[in-house]
């Protein structure tokens, strides 16, 4: 499958991973865990062959299915279903069969006869590649990931970021490869799709590495855990399921603390005794030996686990604005022949809190893009009220300039800040030293999330448009943003599958898409959050 020997990973001068050796074999379902920015995404990219290690060797025995956090497809004109079928080379054959069927109906005799002769050969190739059974399998996978026939018939370029990501996940699962590398596979999935994916991965017989902050997914699927320690640059390997790993890791940490305390006490006694003996010339050598022994004892200790740092997130007091800083009237949007929604009205009053709900593909992300001015509606208007200052968090991090550095991105959002102030803000979001000068495109999903949130913090926005703001965050970072939401005084319009995020927001209203119906929030809507 995959064998890694003494693999080393670096970002600039920083060592992410130091000489790690491991193997991913059939039946291994490995949960790759560690804090945001530890290097999990970098490691999976390297295992997939998209980047090279700084040292060591990686041997891949079979074809690999790799789902990055932000998959990009080259040809945006290809149909979504054809993209899935391309995993087994079926897309070209199916397209040729469609064209040939059309030619068989031609009134031109020569065209008709040529098509009749060509079709059996295409059908033979189609059958050899799995045929109708493979097509049926692809349809079953896409359906379980919430992709209906209407979406599958659309070009990739007309789909939302979340839909495109689910197409890529479906393509990888359909490919039939022996090794899967999945980076946050539950992002953009509704509750039913997540449950289906858990069962699929639980029964997967090949080798699997999954990065996920979905604890339930890890508990249900993995039988081994690799912990990437950001402080030591080491990969700790546990041949345990996720729940047992959590217990074992805490047990190991308690043992290390006891050993450290006992050894430090013994070393302190030796040092104290050596200091007393040092003054006597006849005992100077013995004193020196005692000091050396104390040093060896302390040097043999396992390092105590350093608590993961968490970005400190607090939104500042929003800029003053009028009673209704943002109004949308009669918004409609279509992509090609795919109608997303029509006639949506929404008024955002000062300090109001609104949740947008709807099934995947209902247009939630599209509506936020229209409100943010990132895209234009086919009809209707978005009107800025007095003093409006918008802050937009995009689930695909579209607001960040991937070619710019971390520092440059923050300066774009707050050009009036001094260099010291910029560095101070970035430091509070865990971008210190050389990390602040890294190009944005090399950041992990969690790091991009932190940077995008940092740009919101300095914006003094009085209306926040938040699209899945807790995706890609570890539990501690998620708790930090939920705390910031609770205390924020401005208006918030949020799209999320995270029930905890909705609890923190304490919404007043809900907008249901694609119909555009608006209602006062009540507890019955809470049941729809994870499903929407």
ABEGO torsion letter per residue (X at the ends): XBBBBGBBBBBEABBABBGBBBBBBBGBBBBBBEBBGAGAAAAAAAAAGABBBABEBBBBABBBBBBBABBBBABAABBAAAAAAAAAGAAAAAAAAAAAAAAAABABAAAAAAAAAAAAAAAAAAAAAGEAAAAAAAAAAAAAAGBBAAAAABBAAABBAAAAAAAAAAAAAAAGBABBBBBGAABGBBAAAAAAAAAAAAABABBBBBBBABAAAAAAABABBBBBBAAAGBBBBBBBBAAAAAAAAAAAAAAAAAAAAAAAAAAAAAAAAAAAAAABAAAAAAAAAAAAAAAAAAAABBBBBBBBBBBBBBBBBBBBBBABABBBBGBBBBBEABBABBGBBBBBBBGBBBBBBEBBGAGAAAAAAAAAGABBBABEBBBBBBGBBBBBBBAAGAABBAABBAAAAAAAABAABBAAAAAAAAAAAGBBEAAAABBAAABBAAAAAAAAAAAAAAAGBABBBBBGAABGBBAAAAAAAAAAAAABABBBBBBBABAAAAAAAGBABBBBOAAGBBBBBBAAAAAAAAAX
